Amino acid sequence: MFKKLTAILLVLTWAGTAFGGTIEVDPKLLSYSKQGGVSGNISSVGSDTLNNLMTLWSEKFKQFYPNVNIQVEGKGSSTAPPALISATAQLGPMSRAMKQKEIDAFESKFGYKPIPIRVAVDALAVFVNKDNPIKGLNLEQVDALFSKSRRRGHKEVTTWGDLGVTGNWADRPISAYGRNSASGTYGFFKKLIMKKGDYKDQVKEQPGSASVVQSVSVDPFSAGYSGIGYKTSSVRALPLAESGTSFVAPTAENSLTGDYPLARFLYIYVNKAPGKSLDPLTQEFVRMILSKEGQKVVVKGGYFPIANTVTHEDLQKISAVMTN
């Protein structure tokens, strides 16, 4: 089901190219042009997965507006809705869609819903140490590796031999690393991979994606999950399969076609009242992200750019004067 949903979302919205390891932004994307009357301070609170991208976007934005002050705080997607509700942030980056209870809390305060802006495509990756010989995993195996509930029906997994690795690796216990409960990636993984099962007590929770990847890079018998943008030369992002052994690598092309089973949109939520415009600073920051320059930053950050059809649709959300 998830693969079909992903394919529908991404195939219908992507018109770019990603061949031979080269990722290009959609040529139909508009170039960003500097606007007058943009000044002041803007704050972003939310996803750690998006933290690097928010920093890179901030640097690009300051090339257009050197006097703008931008603060970025990435402590997990669950921190974005409260920050928007309390108005301590104008931008709420999230690696998942808002939960209904988060939308309800926002709506009870303002009388309308927050606006989700799709800003990039991510491949949630399962990382192993670069020296690990395993070829790939299916989602049943990934579930059994991280979950004590094992709702996908796989037998218990404690060693690399349980996942088919032979030789000196077979008897080695697996060290598992993951995110903490404030993370949108934690919730996404729990819902989609583990079917809302429980994590094993032995999974070592890390405060950020970089910490997960760093842990896997120094622990040769470990595995961990995070967004593809945090990949380093010390780890491998495993090819995955829904089931069986038809493994698919987490490349741009496979993510954008929906063939890779863990592709997802990354979001920034904003507070826009119906019938009113966003403040100029927030609006221009979002416009820059959805421009050709902003999506080139996505590629630089290790993620995958979105199509002009998506940016056009989401720009209308923040620029149109809505009456309901």
C-alpha positions as YAML, in Angstrom:
chain: A
units: angstrom
residues:
- id: 1
  name: MET
  ca: [0.00, 0.00, 0.00]
- id: 2
  name: PHE
  ca: [2.73, 2.47, 0.96]
- id: 3
  name: LYS
  ca: [4.67, 1.81, -2.23]
- id: 4
  name: LYS
  ca: [1.55, 2.49, -4.31]
- id: 5
  name: LEU
  ca: [0.84, 5.70, -2.44]
- id: 6
  name: THR
  ca: [4.44, 6.83, -2.86]
- id: 7
  name: ALA
  ca: [4.40, 6.03, -6.57]
- id: 8
  name: ILE
  ca: [1.19, 7.98, -7.10]
- id: 9
  name: LEU
  ca: [2.54, 11.01, -5.24]
- id: 10
  name: LEU
  ca: [5.92, 11.08, -6.89]
- id: 11
  name: VAL
  ca: [5.25, 9.94, -10.44]
- id: 12
  name: LEU
  ca: [2.47, 12.47, -10.84]
- id: 13
  name: THR
  ca: [4.56, 15.32, -9.50]
- id: 14
  name: TRP
  ca: [8.06, 14.81, -10.91]
- id: 15
  name: ALA
  ca: [9.19, 15.84, -14.34]
- id: 16
  name: GLY
  ca: [12.92, 16.11, -13.69]
- id: 17
  name: THR
  ca: [15.80, 13.83, -14.51]
- id: 18
  name: ALA
  ca: [18.11, 11.82, -12.30]
- id: 19
  name: PHE
  ca: [20.32, 9.60, -14.41]
- id: 20
  name: GLY
  ca: [23.84, 8.29, -14.04]
- id: 21
  name: GLY
  ca: [24.19, 9.75, -10.56]
- id: 22
  name: THR
  ca: [23.51, 13.30, -11.75]
- id: 23
  name: ILE
  ca: [20.48, 14.99, -10.26]
- id: 24
  name: GLU
  ca: [19.03, 17.96, -12.13]
- id: 25
  name: VAL
  ca: [16.31, 20.31, -10.98]
- id: 26
  name: ASP
  ca: [13.20, 20.68, -13.08]
- id: 27
  name: PRO
  ca: [14.09, 23.17, -15.86]
- id: 28
  name: LYS
  ca: [10.57, 24.60, -15.62]
- id: 29
  name: LEU
  ca: [11.20, 25.93, -12.13]
- id: 30
  name: LEU
  ca: [11.21, 29.71, -11.88]
- id: 31
  name: SER
  ca: [14.39, 31.56, -11.00]
- id: 32
  name: TYR
  ca: [14.21, 33.61, -7.83]
- id: 33
  name: SER
  ca: [14.35, 37.41, -8.04]
- id: 34
  name: LYS
  ca: [14.99, 39.74, -5.12]
- id: 35
  name: GLN
  ca: [11.96, 41.68, -3.84]
- id: 36
  name: GLY
  ca: [11.72, 45.00, -2.06]
- id: 37
  name: GLY
  ca: [10.46, 45.48, 1.49]
- id: 38
  name: VAL
  ca: [11.98, 42.27, 2.87]
- id: 39
  name: SER
  ca: [13.71, 42.70, 6.24]
- id: 40
  name: GLY
  ca: [13.63, 41.60, 9.85]
- id: 41
  name: ASN
  ca: [13.97, 38.32, 11.72]
- id: 42
  name: ILE
  ca: [12.64, 34.87, 10.92]
- id: 43
  name: SER
  ca: [12.79, 31.70, 12.99]
- id: 44
  name: SER
  ca: [12.58, 28.02, 12.04]
- id: 45
  name: VAL
  ca: [11.86, 25.32, 14.64]
- id: 46
  name: GLY
  ca: [11.32, 21.66, 13.85]
- id: 47
  name: SER
  ca: [12.82, 18.71, 12.00]
- id: 48
  name: ASP
  ca: [16.40, 17.62, 12.57]
- id: 49
  name: THR
  ca: [16.30, 15.86, 9.18]
- id: 50
  name: LEU
  ca: [15.72, 19.24, 7.57]
- id: 51
  name: ASN
  ca: [18.22, 21.08, 9.75]
- id: 52
  name: ASN
  ca: [21.06, 21.02, 7.22]
- id: 53
  name: LEU
  ca: [18.75, 22.09, 4.40]
- id: 54
  name: MET
  ca: [17.29, 24.93, 6.47]
- id: 55
  name: THR
  ca: [20.83, 26.15, 7.17]
- id: 56
  name: LEU
  ca: [21.80, 25.95, 3.49]
- id: 57
  name: TRP
  ca: [18.58, 27.71, 2.44]
- id: 58
  name: SER
  ca: [19.26, 30.42, 5.03]
- id: 59
  name: GLU
  ca: [22.72, 30.98, 3.58]
- id: 60
  name: LYS
  ca: [21.29, 31.23, 0.07]
- id: 61
  name: PHE
  ca: [18.51, 33.59, 1.22]
- id: 62
  name: LYS
  ca: [21.04, 35.91, 2.87]
- id: 63
  name: GLN
  ca: [22.78, 36.25, -0.48]
- id: 64
  name: PHE
  ca: [19.62, 38.06, -1.62]
- id: 65
  name: TYR
  ca: [18.90, 39.78, 1.71]
- id: 66
  name: PRO
  ca: [22.15, 40.19, 3.72]
- id: 67
  name: ASN
  ca: [20.50, 42.10, 6.56]
- id: 68
  name: VAL
  ca: [17.85, 39.47, 7.35]
- id: 69
  name: ASN
  ca: [18.45, 37.53, 10.57]
- id: 70
  name: ILE
  ca: [17.53, 33.82, 10.39]
- id: 71
  name: GLN
  ca: [17.50, 31.41, 13.34]
- id: 72
  name: VAL
  ca: [17.31, 27.64, 12.75]
- id: 73
  name: GLU
  ca: [16.60, 25.10, 15.49]
- id: 74
  name: GLY
  ca: [16.30, 21.40, 14.64]
- id: 75
  name: LYS
  ca: [15.17, 19.28, 17.60]
- id: 76
  name: GLY
  ca: [12.58, 17.10, 15.89]
- id: 77
  name: SER
  ca: [9.39, 17.45, 13.87]
- id: 78
  name: SER
  ca: [7.17, 17.31, 16.96]
- id: 79
  name: THR
  ca: [8.60, 20.67, 18.07]
- id: 80
  name: ALA
  ca: [7.32, 22.46, 14.95]
- id: 81
  name: PRO
  ca: [3.54, 22.59, 15.69]
- id: 82
  name: PRO
  ca: [3.94, 24.07, 19.21]
- id: 83
  name: ALA
  ca: [6.40, 26.65, 17.85]
- id: 84
  name: LEU
  ca: [3.93, 27.72, 15.16]
- id: 85
  name: ILE
  ca: [1.07, 27.83, 17.66]
- id: 86
  name: SER
  ca: [3.05, 29.96, 20.12]
- id: 87
  name: ALA
  ca: [4.37, 32.13, 17.26]
- id: 88
  name: THR
  ca: [7.96, 31.54, 18.37]
- id: 89
  name: ALA
  ca: [8.66, 30.39, 14.79]
- id: 90
  name: GLN
  ca: [7.33, 31.39, 11.39]
- id: 91
  name: LEU
  ca: [8.61, 28.22, 9.71]
- id: 92
  name: GLY
  ca: [7.88, 24.69, 10.93]
- id: 93
  name: PRO
  ca: [9.99, 22.14, 9.04]
- id: 94
  name: MET
  ca: [8.76, 18.55, 9.40]
- id: 95
  name: SER
  ca: [9.92, 15.21, 7.99]
- id: 96
  name: ARG
  ca: [6.34, 13.93, 8.16]
- id: 97
  name: ALA
  ca: [2.88, 15.33, 7.71]
- id: 98
  name: MET
  ca: [1.28, 16.84, 10.80]
- id: 99
  name: LYS
  ca: [-0.77, 14.46, 12.90]
- id: 100
  name: GLN
  ca: [-4.47, 15.18, 13.21]
- id: 101
  name: LYS
  ca: [-4.12, 16.12, 16.88]
- id: 102
  name: GLU
  ca: [-1.43, 18.67, 15.94]
- id: 103
  name: ILE
  ca: [-3.66, 20.17, 13.25]
- id: 104
  name: ASP
  ca: [-6.56, 20.27, 15.72]
- id: 105
  name: ALA
  ca: [-4.44, 22.08, 18.32]
- id: 106
  name: PHE
  ca: [-3.39, 24.67, 15.73]
- id: 107
  name: GLU
  ca: [-6.97, 25.12, 14.49]
- id: 108
  name: SER
  ca: [-8.35, 25.51, 18.01]
- id: 109
  name: LYS
  ca: [-5.94, 28.44, 18.50]
- id: 110
  name: PHE
  ca: [-6.36, 30.20, 15.15]
- id: 111
  name: GLY
  ca: [-9.61, 28.94, 13.65]
- id: 112
  name: TYR
  ca: [-7.96, 27.61, 10.49]
- id: 113
  name: LYS
  ca: [-5.46, 24.91, 9.52]
- id: 114
  name: PRO
  ca: [-1.68, 25.34, 8.99]
- id: 115
  name: ILE
  ca: [-0.40, 25.29, 5.42]
- id: 116
  name: PRO
  ca: [1.94, 22.42, 4.41]
- id: 117
  name: ILE
  ca: [4.57, 23.26, 1.79]
- id: 118
  name: ARG
  ca: [6.41, 20.37, 0.13]
- id: 119
  name: VAL
  ca: [10.06, 21.40, -0.14]
- id: 120
  name: ALA
  ca: [12.07, 18.26, -1.03]
- id: 121
  name: VAL
  ca: [11.94, 14.49, -1.46]
- id: 122
  name: ASP
  ca: [13.86, 12.27, 0.95]
- id: 123
  name: ALA
  ca: [14.74, 8.59, 0.84]
- id: 124
  name: LEU
  ca: [14.61, 7.28, 4.39]
- id: 125
  name: ALA
  ca: [17.63, 4.98, 4.43]
- id: 126
  name: VAL
  ca: [18.79, 2.01, 6.48]
- id: 127
  name: PHE
  ca: [22.53, 2.44, 6.98]
- id: 128
  name: VAL
  ca: [25.17, -0.16, 7.76]
- id: 129
  name: ASN
  ca: [28.91, 0.19, 8.18]
- id: 130
  name: LYS
  ca: [30.77, 0.40, 4.86]
- id: 131
  name: ASP
  ca: [32.50, -2.93, 5.55]
- id: 132
  name: ASN
  ca: [29.25, -4.85, 6.07]
- id: 133
  name: PRO
  ca: [28.82, -7.42, 3.24]
- id: 134
  name: ILE
  ca: [25.01, -7.60, 3.35]
- id: 135
  name: LYS
  ca: [23.44, -6.94, -0.08]
- id: 136
  name: GLY
  ca: [20.07, -5.59, 1.04]
- id: 137
  name: LEU
  ca: [17.02, -6.09, 3.25]
- id: 138
  name: ASN
  ca: [13.29, -6.40, 2.78]
- id: 139
  name: LEU
  ca: [10.84, -4.55, 5.00]
- id: 140
  name: GLU
  ca: [9.98, -7.68, 7.00]
- id: 141
  name: GLN
  ca: [13.65, -7.98, 7.94]
- id: 142
  name: VAL
  ca: [13.97, -4.28, 8.73]
- id: 143
  name: ASP
  ca: [10.92, -4.51, 10.98]
- id: 144
  name: ALA
  ca: [12.38, -7.51, 12.84]
- id: 145
  name: LEU
  ca: [15.72, -5.75, 13.19]
- id: 146
  name: PHE
  ca: [14.25, -2.73, 14.99]
- id: 147
  name: SER
  ca: [10.90, -3.88, 16.41]
- id: 148
  name: LYS
  ca: [10.05, -6.28, 19.21]
- id: 149
  name: SER
  ca: [6.46, -6.48, 17.93]
- id: 150
  name: ARG
  ca: [7.50, -7.88, 14.50]
- id: 151
  name: ARG
  ca: [4.08, -7.16, 12.99]
- id: 152
  name: ARG
  ca: [5.31, -8.02, 9.49]
- id: 153
  name: GLY
  ca: [5.72, -11.63, 10.62]
- id: 154
  name: HIS
  ca: [9.47, -12.17, 10.39]
- id: 155
  name: LYS
  ca: [11.29, -14.30, 12.95]
- id: 156
  name: GLU
  ca: [13.32, -12.60, 15.66]
- id: 157
  name: VAL
  ca: [16.56, -10.99, 14.49]
- id: 158
  name: THR
  ca: [19.51, -10.61, 16.86]
- id: 159
  name: THR
  ca: [22.60, -11.43, 14.76]
- id: 160
  name: TRP
  ca: [23.71, -10.70, 11.20]
- id: 161
  name: GLY
  ca: [23.37, -14.40, 10.48]
- id: 162
  name: ASP
  ca: [19.63, -14.05, 11.12]
- id: 163
  name: LEU
  ca: [19.61, -11.72, 8.10]
- id: 164
  name: GLY
  ca: [21.50, -14.12, 5.86]
- id: 165
  name: VAL
  ca: [25.06, -12.88, 6.36]
- id: 166
  name: THR
  ca: [27.59, -15.73, 6.47]
- id: 167
  name: GLY
  ca: [31.20, -16.19, 7.53]
- id: 168
  name: ASN
  ca: [32.74, -14.19, 10.36]
- id: 169
  name: TRP
  ca: [29.74, -11.86, 10.49]
- id: 170
  name: ALA
  ca: [27.10, -14.53, 11.07]
- id: 171
  name: ASP
  ca: [27.34, -14.73, 14.87]
- id: 172
  name: ARG
  ca: [27.88, -11.02, 15.44]
- id: 173
  name: PRO
  ca: [25.08, -9.35, 17.43]
- id: 174
  name: ILE
  ca: [23.46, -6.37, 15.69]
- id: 175
  name: SER
  ca: [23.66, -2.96, 17.35]
- id: 176
  name: ALA
  ca: [20.63, -0.90, 16.29]
- id: 177
  name: TYR
  ca: [20.54, 2.90, 16.29]
- id: 178
  name: GLY
  ca: [17.49, 5.11, 15.76]
- id: 179
  name: ARG
  ca: [15.98, 8.51, 16.49]
- id: 180
  name: ASN
  ca: [14.15, 9.65, 19.60]
- id: 181
  name: SER
  ca: [10.40, 10.10, 19.94]
- id: 182
  name: ALA
  ca: [10.52, 13.84, 19.18]
- id: 183
  name: SER
  ca: [11.65, 12.99, 15.66]
- id: 184
  name: GLY
  ca: [9.30, 12.81, 12.70]
- id: 185
  name: THR
  ca: [11.59, 10.15, 11.25]
- id: 186
  name: TYR
  ca: [11.06, 8.06, 14.40]
- id: 187
  name: GLY
  ca: [7.29, 8.26, 13.90]
- id: 188
  name: PHE
  ca: [7.46, 7.70, 10.14]
- id: 189
  name: PHE
  ca: [9.61, 4.59, 10.63]
- id: 190
  name: LYS
  ca: [7.37, 3.29, 13.42]
- id: 191
  name: LYS
  ca: [4.20, 3.73, 11.36]
- id: 192
  name: LEU
  ca: [5.34, 2.58, 7.93]
- id: 193
  name: ILE
  ca: [7.96, -0.06, 8.72]
- id: 194
  name: MET
  ca: [6.82, -1.36, 12.08]
- id: 195
  name: LYS
  ca: [3.07, -0.97, 11.47]
- id: 196
  name: LYS
  ca: [2.86, 1.00, 14.74]
- id: 197
  name: GLY
  ca: [4.65, -1.74, 16.67]
- id: 198
  name: ASP
  ca: [7.12, -1.04, 19.46]
- id: 199
  name: TYR
  ca: [10.82, -0.48, 19.13]
- id: 200
  name: LYS
  ca: [13.16, -2.97, 20.75]
- id: 201
  name: ASP
  ca: [14.47, -1.82, 24.11]
- id: 202
  name: GLN
  ca: [17.98, -2.31, 22.75]
- id: 203
  name: VAL
  ca: [17.60, 0.31, 19.98]
- id: 204
  name: LYS
  ca: [19.91, 3.15, 20.95]
- id: 205
  name: GLU
  ca: [18.03, 6.44, 20.51]
- id: 206
  name: GLN
  ca: [20.07, 9.31, 19.11]
- id: 207
  name: PRO
  ca: [19.30, 13.05, 19.30]
- id: 208
  name: GLY
  ca: [19.85, 13.65, 15.58]
- id: 209
  name: SER
  ca: [20.31, 12.04, 12.19]
- id: 210
  name: ALA
  ca: [24.02, 12.85, 12.11]
- id: 211
  name: SER
  ca: [24.44, 11.02, 15.42]
- id: 212
  name: VAL
  ca: [22.81, 7.90, 13.97]
- id: 213
  name: VAL
  ca: [25.12, 7.87, 10.97]
- id: 214
  name: GLN
  ca: [28.19, 8.62, 13.09]
- id: 215
  name: SER
  ca: [27.32, 5.72, 15.42]
- id: 216
  name: VAL
  ca: [26.98, 3.32, 12.50]
- id: 217
  name: SER
  ca: [30.26, 4.53, 11.00]
- id: 218
  name: VAL
  ca: [32.24, 3.61, 14.15]
- id: 219
  name: ASP
  ca: [30.30, 0.45, 15.11]
- id: 220
  name: PRO
  ca: [31.04, -2.15, 12.41]
- id: 221
  name: PHE
  ca: [28.21, -4.50, 13.41]
- id: 222
  name: SER
  ca: [25.48, -1.89, 13.61]
- id: 223
  name: ALA
  ca: [22.52, -0.62, 11.59]
- id: 224
  name: GLY
  ca: [20.58, 2.63, 11.83]
- id: 225
  name: TYR
  ca: [18.06, 4.73, 9.94]
- id: 226
  name: SER
  ca: [17.93, 8.37, 8.88]
- id: 227
  name: GLY
  ca: [17.35, 10.58, 5.85]
- id: 228
  name: ILE
  ca: [19.59, 9.95, 2.86]
- id: 229
  name: GLY
  ca: [21.03, 13.47, 3.11]
- id: 230
  name: TYR
  ca: [23.16, 12.40, 6.09]
- id: 231
  name: LYS
  ca: [25.01, 9.64, 4.22]
- id: 232
  name: THR
  ca: [28.80, 9.67, 4.55]
- id: 233
  name: SER
  ca: [31.61, 7.64, 3.00]
- id: 234
  name: SER
  ca: [31.83, 5.55, 6.19]
- id: 235
  name: VAL
  ca: [28.38, 3.98, 5.79]
- id: 236
  name: ARG
  ca: [26.28, 2.27, 3.11]
- id: 237
  name: ALA
  ca: [22.62, 2.97, 2.46]
- id: 238
  name: LEU
  ca: [21.13, -0.48, 1.88]
- id: 239
  name: PRO
  ca: [18.96, -1.34, -1.11]
- id: 240
  name: LEU
  ca: [15.51, -2.33, 0.16]
- id: 241
  name: ALA
  ca: [12.58, -4.42, -1.06]
- id: 242
  name: GLU
  ca: [8.94, -4.57, 0.00]
- id: 243
  name: SER
  ca: [9.42, -8.34, 0.29]
- id: 244
  name: GLY
  ca: [11.71, -10.98, -1.17]
- id: 245
  name: THR
  ca: [15.12, -10.04, -2.56]
- id: 246
  name: SER
  ca: [14.38, -7.64, -5.44]
- id: 247
  name: PHE
  ca: [16.31, -4.88, -3.69]
- id: 248
  name: VAL
  ca: [16.08, -1.29, -4.91]
- id: 249
  name: ALA
  ca: [18.77, 1.28, -4.14]
- id: 250
  name: PRO
  ca: [17.78, 4.63, -2.52]
- id: 251
  name: THR
  ca: [18.72, 6.72, -5.56]
- id: 252
  name: ALA
  ca: [17.00, 9.85, -6.81]
- id: 253
  name: GLU
  ca: [15.48, 8.08, -9.79]
- id: 254
  name: ASN
  ca: [14.15, 5.17, -7.70]
- id: 255
  name: SER
  ca: [12.75, 7.53, -5.08]
- id: 256
  name: LEU
  ca: [11.08, 9.83, -7.60]
- id: 257
  name: THR
  ca: [9.42, 6.92, -9.43]
- id: 258
  name: GLY
  ca: [8.27, 5.26, -6.21]
- id: 259
  name: ASP
  ca: [10.33, 2.11, -6.80]
- id: 260
  name: TYR
  ca: [12.29, 2.72, -3.61]
- id: 261
  name: PRO
  ca: [9.80, 1.86, -0.83]
- id: 262
  name: LEU
  ca: [10.76, 4.55, 1.71]
- id: 263
  name: ALA
  ca: [10.60, 7.79, -0.28]
- id: 264
  name: ARG
  ca: [8.77, 10.69, 1.35]
- id: 265
  name: PHE
  ca: [8.10, 14.39, 1.01]
- id: 266
  name: LEU
  ca: [9.72, 16.81, 3.43]
- id: 267
  name: TYR
  ca: [7.56, 19.76, 4.53]
- id: 268
  name: ILE
  ca: [7.64, 23.26, 5.91]
- id: 269
  name: TYR
  ca: [4.43, 24.35, 7.65]
- id: 270
  name: VAL
  ca: [3.44, 28.01, 7.85]
- id: 271
  name: ASN
  ca: [0.68, 29.99, 9.53]
- id: 272
  name: LYS
  ca: [-1.38, 31.72, 6.85]
- id: 273
  name: ALA
  ca: [-4.80, 33.08, 7.71]
- id: 274
  name: PRO
  ca: [-7.49, 32.77, 5.02]
- id: 275
  name: GLY
  ca: [-7.93, 36.00, 3.12]
- id: 276
  name: LYS
  ca: [-4.63, 37.41, 4.34]
- id: 277
  name: SER
  ca: [-1.14, 37.34, 2.90]
- id: 278
  name: LEU
  ca: [1.88, 35.87, 4.59]
- id: 279
  name: ASP
  ca: [4.30, 38.42, 5.95]
- id: 280
  name: PRO
  ca: [6.78, 39.38, 3.18]
- id: 281
  name: LEU
  ca: [9.80, 37.78, 4.86]
- id: 282
  name: THR
  ca: [8.18, 34.36, 5.34]
- id: 283
  name: GLN
  ca: [6.62, 34.45, 1.88]
- id: 284
  name: GLU
  ca: [9.90, 35.29, 0.16]
- id: 285
  name: PHE
  ca: [11.80, 32.62, 2.11]
- id: 286
  name: VAL
  ca: [9.31, 30.00, 0.92]
- id: 287
  name: ARG
  ca: [9.35, 31.38, -2.62]
- id: 288
  name: MET
  ca: [13.13, 31.10, -2.69]
- id: 289
  name: ILE
  ca: [13.01, 27.47, -1.47]
- id: 290
  name: LEU
  ca: [10.57, 26.57, -4.25]
- id: 291
  name: SER
  ca: [12.62, 28.34, -6.92]
- id: 292
  name: LYS
  ca: [15.34, 26.92, -9.16]
- id: 293
  name: GLU
  ca: [17.99, 28.27, -6.78]
- id: 294
  name: GLY
  ca: [16.28, 26.76, -3.74]
- id: 295
  name: GLN
  ca: [15.94, 23.34, -5.33]
- id: 296
  name: LYS
  ca: [19.60, 23.38, -6.35]
- id: 297
  name: VAL
  ca: [20.27, 23.73, -2.64]
- id: 298
  name: VAL
  ca: [18.20, 20.57, -2.10]
- id: 299
  name: VAL
  ca: [20.54, 18.68, -4.43]
- id: 300
  name: LYS
  ca: [23.59, 20.17, -2.70]
- id: 301
  name: GLY
  ca: [22.20, 18.99, 0.64]
- id: 302
  name: GLY
  ca: [21.95, 15.39, -0.55]
- id: 303
  name: TYR
  ca: [18.19, 15.25, -1.03]
- id: 304
  name: PHE
  ca: [16.04, 15.12, -4.16]
- id: 305
  name: PRO
  ca: [14.35, 18.15, -5.75]
- id: 306
  name: ILE
  ca: [10.64, 18.51, -6.42]
- id: 307
  name: ALA
  ca: [8.93, 19.32, -9.70]
- id: 308
  name: ASN
  ca: [7.54, 22.57, -11.02]
- id: 309
  name: THR
  ca: [4.02, 21.10, -10.83]
- id: 310
  name: VAL
  ca: [4.44, 20.71, -7.05]
- id: 311
  name: THR
  ca: [6.00, 24.12, -6.49]
- id: 312
  name: HIS
  ca: [3.30, 25.80, -8.58]
- id: 313
  name: GLU
  ca: [0.57, 24.15, -6.53]
- id: 314
  name: ASP
  ca: [2.15, 24.99, -3.18]
- id: 315
  name: LEU
  ca: [3.01, 28.57, -4.15]
- id: 316
  name: GLN
  ca: [-0.69, 29.10, -4.78]
- id: 317
  name: LYS
  ca: [-1.37, 28.06, -1.19]
- id: 318
  name: ILE
  ca: [0.65, 30.97, 0.17]
- id: 319
  name: SER
  ca: [-0.03, 33.62, -2.46]
- id: 320
  name: ALA
  ca: [-3.73, 33.17, -3.22]
- id: 321
  name: VAL
  ca: [-6.21, 35.17, -1.13]
- id: 322
  name: MET
  ca: [-8.46, 32.41, 0.16]
- id: 323
  name: THR
  ca: [-11.91, 33.01, 1.50]
- id: 324
  name: ASN
  ca: [-12.58, 29.71, 3.22]
...
